[in-house]
Amino acid sequence: MLNDAKIEEFLKEVNELLNEIKNEQTKLTENVEQYHKVNMRNFEKLKDFNEICDMTNQVFETRLSNIEQILKEKLMKA
């Protein structure tokens, strides 16, 4: 009887620990999913920002190219 009570108490403690571990894993999984969503949103914002930068750079490159061409033409005439 005494051994059965000890075994039963031990099993209860093990089950409590397993439940704690399970709950902790569930919380960690939820946190990872949340951080993943936040990271994906941030990556999307970075992608949009980079696209805007690329478009801006293209505009400036075109303007600079036009200015260089005008300067070359003026130098040729002089």
LINDA-V406542 format. One record per backbone hydrogen bond with DSSP energy under -0.5 kcal/mol. CO is the residue of the C=O (numbers start at 1). NH is the residue of the N-H. If there is no record, write none. Layout:
co->CO nh->NH
co->CO nh->NH
This chain:
co->1 nh->5
co->2 nh->6
co->3 nh->7
co->4 nh->8
co->5 nh->9
co->6 nh->10
co->7 nh->11
co->8 nh->12
co->9 nh->13
co->10 nh->14
co->11 nh->15
co->12 nh->16
co->13 nh->17
co->14 nh->18
co->15 nh->19
co->16 nh->20
co->17 nh->21
co->18 nh->22
co->19 nh->23
co->20 nh->24
co->21 nh->25
co->22 nh->26
co->23 nh->27
co->24 nh->28
co->25 nh->29
co->26 nh->30
co->27 nh->31
co->28 nh->32
co->29 nh->33
co->30 nh->34
co->31 nh->35
co->32 nh->36
co->33 nh->37
co->34 nh->38
co->35 nh->39
co->36 nh->40
co->37 nh->41
co->38 nh->42
co->39 nh->43
co->40 nh->44
co->41 nh->45
co->42 nh->46
co->43 nh->47
co->44 nh->48
co->45 nh->49
co->46 nh->50
co->47 nh->51
co->48 nh->52
co->49 nh->53
co->50 nh->54
co->51 nh->55
co->52 nh->56
co->53 nh->57
co->54 nh->58
co->55 nh->59
co->56 nh->60
co->57 nh->61
co->58 nh->62
co->59 nh->63
co->60 nh->64
co->61 nh->65
co->62 nh->66
co->63 nh->67
co->64 nh->68
co->65 nh->69
co->66 nh->70
co->67 nh->71
co->68 nh->72
co->69 nh->73
co->70 nh->74
co->71 nh->75
co->72 nh->76
co->73 nh->77
co->74 nh->78
